Amino acid sequence: GLYNWLAAVAIDMLIPREDETKSARRMNNALASCTMTVVFWITAFYNNHLNFYSDYAHMLKRYTVLFFKTYFRGFKAFRPMSLLYGPSFLLTGALLWRACYAPTTAKRDKGNDSCRE
């Protein structure tokens, strides 16, 4: 359910709207990319760590420990999901940079996708 909902939200943000400014379009692309990056990270994490816990606090503690071990302390073996969440994370960063630092205009996008007007 959660994956389908997150994917649907990302797809909805990718669909252009008629009254959307160029800066809003860029921000929607960045947010859609961010949403899909989160989906990839969730999938990568839960592929190896799907367990049942006695209570919520125990689950959060274990999640925090495993998150830092998995993503920040080096990899002992090749992880195939890194081929998806690595580039996805970089793409999201680039799209966020472009969306936040592009000049704001009230003009509608008429097919010109350049950053400069």
N, C-alpha and C positions, 0 to 999 in steps of 0.2 A: 503494500500500500504506500509506504513512504517514498520508495523509489519512483513509483509511477507518478505520485503527486509532484515530487520535486522535478522530474523530467517534464511534466506538463507545464509547470510554472516556467521553467527555462524556455520551453518552446513558445509559450505565450509571450514571453518577453522578446523573443526573436522576431515575431511577426510585426512588420512595420505598420504604423497607424498613419492615417491621412493628416491629422493635425499635430504630428510630432515634429519637434525641432531637431536639428542635426545633433545638438548636444544631448538631448534626451535619447535619441537613437543610439548614440555612442554609449551612454550610461546603461541603457537596457541591454546592449550587447555585452558589456562588462559584467553586469549582474547575472545574465544568463550563463556566461562562462564560469563565474564564481559558483553558481549553483551546481553546475555539472562537475566542477572540481570537488565540491563537497561530497557529491554522490560517489565519485571515484575514490575519495579518501575513506568514506564509510565502507565501501565494498572491499577495498584493500585491507582495511583493519579487520573486518568481521569474517573474512575468508579463513583466517587462522585462529580467531579468538572467540568463537561462538560458544558460550557457556551459560549456565544458569547459576545465579548467585542467591545467597540467603536473604539479602536485603539491598536496598538501593545504595546506601553508603558504601557497602563492600564493593558493589559494582563500579561506583564512581572512582574509588581508590584504585581498583585493579585497572580500570580504563586509563587513568592518568599514568600509572606506572608503565603499562604496555605502550601507550602512545609515545612516551619519551624514549622508551627502548626501541621501538619500531622506527620512528622517523628521525630521531636526533642522535642516536648513539652508534651509528654505523650498521651496515648490513653484513650478515655472515654468509648469506647466500643470495643469489639473484632473485629478485621479486618481479614477476611479470607485470603486476599492476603498476609498478613504477614507470612503465612505458606509457601509461595513460595519465596518472596524476602528476608526474613530473612536468611534461610539456603543458598540461592543462593549467597547472599553477603558474607557469611562465606566461602563457597566453592571457590568463586572467590579469596578471600584473601589468602586462603591456596594454590591455584594453582599459584597465582602470586609469593608468597613466594618461592615455589618450583622452579618455572621457573627462578627467578632472582638469587637465591642463590645456584643453582645446579652447579657442576663443568662443565666448558665448554670443550667439546671434539669435535674432528672432525670425530669421529667414527659414523657410521650409526647404527641405532637401529636395532638389529637382533632379536627382540622379548624379550630382557632383559629390563624390565621396572624399574629396581632398580636404586636408586640414586647413588649408589657407584659402581665403576668399579673394 
